[in-house]
Amino acid sequence: MQALKGHILISSDIEAEIERLEESLKPHRVVTFAEDNFKIEHAKLVVNEAYISEQDTKYIILAALEFTAVAQNSLLKLLEEPPLNIEFIIISATKSSLLQTVRSRLPILKIETKHEQKELSLHLSRIDYAEVFEFLKTNARVSKNDAKSLVESLFYQATVIEQLILTPKQLENFDKAYRLLDLNSRTQSVLAMLLMSFVREK
């Protein structure tokens, strides 16, 4: 099964997310395409940039308030089979501005409000049961919003800091975590679901 390369960020503060990503992804090369309305001419520029070969990972950020359907359709093949060392990050204010066909190709991470990423001492690539237990105990009484921030930080830790290629099940768990927290599921159960998948699948 082909590994997914990149993700979608849903954020009400697109500019802040671009700044955060450009800073946090250093020293990797980051190329940003930010528009109010992302059209076919912008998509063609993205395709051209994606096929400029790179020795190391290059991140291409597509950010807009609106994305035209034509532009999105023209990028489907590229998102599904990106060139070597190319990772896409799409930033949109709402999930509904993206076609289902685009949303199905990349995992979605929601950023509820502007905030700094919380530093985590965990190393997900080698986490063990004792560290999972300690993390759950430390965060047993966090609020729903803080729990969502922890989910975001775990995703960031996995994909940006450790640059792990997440399995389809792990990606599904991250998407599911937000829905469960919105339904007021027990925070410890949600965090355990995420962390245990790294213990089992490392």
N, C-alpha and C positions, 0 to 999 in steps of 0.2 A: 504493500500500500504506500502511495507517495506521501511524503511528509508535507504538511502544510507550512508554507513559508510566509510569515507575516501575520497581521491581525487588524481588526477594525476597532477604532476607539470611538465611542459615542460620548461627546462632551459638549457642554453648553459654552465652554470657553476654549474655542479652537486655537486662538493665538497663543494662549498659555500652554496648551498641550504641545504645539509646535516648538516653542521655546524650550520646554522641558525635555522633549525628545532630542532636539538638536544638541543640547548640552549633555544629556545622559548617554548618548550613543557615541560620544567621542571616545577614542580617536578614529572610529569608523567614518567613512565618507557618507554624508547625508545630503540627498538632493530633494528639495521641497518644491512641490507645485501647489500653491495656495491661491484659490480663486473664490469669488463670491458664488459664481455659477460655473461649474466644471463642464466644459463642452468638448466636442469632438476634436477641436484643434489642440486642446490641452492634452487629451488622451494620446494624440499622435506624438506629442513631445515626450510623454511618459514612455511610450513604446521605444522611441529612438534612444532615450537615456538608458532604458533597461538592457538594450542590446550592446551597450558599450561595455566591453569585457572588463572584469575586475579580478585582481588577485585575492582580495579580502572581501568580506561582506560589505555590500553597499546597500543602504536603506533609502528607499524612495517613498517619500511622504506625499500622499494625495489628500489635500484638505479643502473642504468647501462647505458652504451653507446648503447648496443644492448641486446635485449631479444629474446631468441630462441622461435619459435612458440610452440614447445613441452612444454617448461617451462610455457609459458603463458596459454596454454590450460589446463595444470594440476592445475592451480590456479583459474579457472573460478568459480567453485562451491564455493570455499572459499571466493572469492571476493563478490559473490552474497549473500551468507549467512554466514557472519563472525561470529565466536563464540562471546559470551557475552563479552563486554568491550574491544573488539579488533578493532582497526581502522588502515586501510592500507593507506600509502602514497607511490605512485609510482613516481619516478623521472626519466625522460628520456630526452635526448637531443632533440629528434624530436618526433612528434606525429606519424609519419609513422613507427617508430620502434615498435609500439604497435598494436596488432590486433584490428580490429573493435569490436570484442566481448568483449575485455578488456575495450576499450574506452567507450563502451556503459554502462558499469557497474559503472563507477565512473565519477564525474564531472572533467573537465579539466581546469586547471589554467595555463596560460602562464606567465612565468617570462622572460621579454625581456632582461634585463641586471641585473648584480649583483647590489643590492641596499639594503639599510636598510628599513625595513618596517616603514611606516609613522604612528606615533601614532595618533589615532583618539579619540576625546572626545565623540563620539557618543556611545550610547548603543542601538544597533539595536533591542534588545528584547523589548524595551519600547519606541522606537522612535515615535514622534508625528509629525503632519503636520508643526508646527512651527519650529522644528529642521530640518526637511527636507528643508524647505524654506531657513533657515539660511545657511545650508551647501551648497546649490546650489548657493546662492548669494556669499558666500565666495570663491567658486571655479568656478565662472562664466567664468574666462578668462585663465584657465590653458591650457597648450599645450596638444597635443595629447598624448605624452609620459607620461606627468604628470597625465593625465586622466587615462591612463592604470595603472599607479602606484596606483592611488586612488581606482580603481576597485580591484586591488590585495589586498590593505589594507582593503577594506571593506570585501572581502572574508575571509581574515585572521582574522579580528575582529569577524566575525560571527562564523567561524568554529573552531578557535583555542582559542581565548580569551574568547568568550562567550559560546563556545561549543554548538551552536544551531544546531538542526537537520533541515537542509534546506528542504523545500518542493520541489517537482519536478519542479514547476514553477520558484521558486527562483534560483535553479541550472541552469535551462535553461536560465534565464535572465543573469546570470554571463557569461555563454558561449557566449550568443548573444552580450553582451556588447563589447567584443573584436572585433567581426566582424563589429559591427556598428562604432566603433572608427576607424578601418582600412578604412572604407568607408567614413570617414570624417563626420560622423553624428554629430549633435550639442552635445557638451559635456554635457550640462545641461540636455538635453533630456535623454541621456543614464544614467546619475547618478540618475535622477528622477525615471526612470524605475526600477532601483535596489532598491532605498530607499522606494518607495511607496509600493513595495511588502511586506516589513516588517511592514509598518503601517497597511496594510489591513489584514495581516495574523498572526499578533502577538497574 
